[in-house]
Amino acid sequence: MAHATERLQRYLEDELEACRDEDVNRRLGELETLEAALGADQIDAELAVLSALANETRYTLVRVLVAAGEELCVCELNAVVDVTESGLSHALSQLVDAGLVDGRKDGRWKKYRATNRAVALVTVLEGSVGDE
């Protein structure tokens, strides 16, 4: 932390052309307020979503469900990804836990659809590719 504070002090000296301890303490307080506003629970929840997408199978499933714009049966999803039924079930379970897909039983079939969260994330990702 001391090293980070020293770097912050050097930065503020460059920016303000003079830096007092009060300036460093004020800026540290502002940064702590920003960190606290995020909240550990919020960060954990967002990381769970990102972790769920950080796998080719799970990401492909989300992309297919978003593109479909409707429910798809597990048997349809199984035709899209090259994993075992157990692997597919595990991937879908993780996506449900992350709030990216919803599943429901329909007679003897299990159907899944993308949530609004998944649609929003895919839309943002599509719009960010190639932007610099």
C-alpha positions in Angstrom: 0.0 0.0 0.0 2.9 2.4 0.8 4.3 1.9 -2.7 0.8 2.7 -4.2 0.5 5.8 -2.0 4.0 6.9 -3.2 3.0 6.5 -6.8 -0.3 8.3 -6.2 1.7 11.2 -4.6 4.0 11.4 -7.6 1.0 11.4 -9.9 -0.8 14.2 -8.0 2.5 16.2 -8.0 2.5 15.9 -11.8 -1.1 16.8 -12.1 -1.3 19.5 -9.5 2.3 20.8 -9.8 2.4 20.6 -6.0 1.2 17.9 -3.7 0.5 18.0 0.0 -0.3 15.1 2.3 -3.9 16.5 2.4 -4.1 16.1 -1.3 -3.1 12.5 -1.2 -5.4 11.7 1.8 -8.3 13.5 0.0 -7.8 11.5 -3.2 -7.4 8.2 -1.2 -10.7 9.0 0.4 -12.4 9.6 -2.9 -11.0 6.3 -4.3 -12.1 4.4 -1.2 -15.6 5.8 -1.7 -15.7 4.6 -5.3 -14.5 1.1 -4.2 -17.2 1.0 -1.4 -19.9 2.0 -3.8 -19.2 -1.0 -5.9 -19.7 -3.4 -3.0 -18.1 -6.8 -2.6 -21.5 -8.6 -3.2 -22.0 -6.7 -6.5 -18.5 -7.5 -7.7 -18.9 -11.2 -6.8 -22.2 -11.4 -8.7 -20.7 -9.8 -11.8 -17.7 -12.1 -11.6 -20.0 -15.1 -11.5 -21.7 -13.9 -14.7 -18.4 -13.3 -16.4 -17.0 -16.7 -15.2 -20.1 -18.4 -16.6 -19.4 -16.8 -20.0 -15.6 -17.7 -19.9 -16.1 -21.1 -21.4 -16.6 -21.9 -25.1 -19.5 -24.3 -24.5 -21.4 -22.0 -22.1 -20.8 -18.9 -24.3 -21.9 -20.8 -27.4 -25.1 -21.9 -25.6 -25.8 -18.3 -24.6 -25.1 -17.0 -28.0 -27.4 -19.6 -29.6 -30.2 -18.9 -27.2 -29.9 -15.2 -27.7 -29.9 -15.6 -31.5 -32.9 -18.0 -31.4 -35.0 -15.4 -29.5 -37.1 -18.3 -28.3 -36.9 -21.4 -26.1 -34.9 -24.3 -27.3 -35.0 -27.9 -26.1 -32.0 -29.5 -24.6 -31.9 -31.9 -27.5 -31.6 -28.9 -29.9 -28.8 -27.4 -27.8 -27.1 -30.7 -27.6 -26.9 -30.7 -31.4 -25.1 -27.3 -31.3 -22.3 -28.1 -28.8 -20.0 -31.1 -28.8 -20.3 -32.2 -25.2 -21.8 -35.1 -23.3 -25.3 -34.9 -21.9 -23.8 -34.5 -18.5 -21.5 -31.7 -19.7 -24.4 -30.0 -21.3 -26.5 -30.3 -18.2 -23.7 -28.9 -16.1 -23.1 -26.0 -18.5 -26.8 -25.1 -18.5 -26.9 -25.3 -14.7 -24.1 -22.8 -14.4 -25.8 -20.5 -16.9 -29.0 -20.7 -14.9 -27.1 -20.0 -11.6 -25.5 -16.9 -13.3 -29.0 -15.6 -14.4 -28.1 -15.9 -18.1 -30.7 -18.6 -19.0 -34.0 -19.8 -17.6 -35.1 -23.4 -17.9 -38.5 -25.0 -17.6 -39.9 -28.5 -17.8 -42.3 -29.1 -20.7 -43.7 -32.6 -20.3 -40.7 -34.9 -20.8 -38.6 -32.1 -22.3 -36.5 -29.4 -20.7 -36.4 -26.1 -22.5 -34.2 -23.1 -22.0 -34.3 -19.4 -23.1 -31.9 -16.5 -22.8 -32.6 -14.0 -20.1 -32.7 -10.2 -20.6 -29.3 -10.1 -18.9 -27.8 -12.5 -21.5 -29.3 -10.5 -24.4 -27.9 -7.3 -23.0 -24.4 -8.8 -22.5 -24.3 -10.3 -26.0 -25.5 -7.0 -27.5 -22.7 -5.1 -25.7 -20.1 -7.6 -26.7 -21.3 -7.6 -30.3 -21.1 -3.8 -30.4 -17.6 -3.8 -28.8 -15.9 -6.0 -31.3 -13.8 -3.9 -33.6 -14.4 -0.7 -31.7 -11.2 1.0 -30.5 
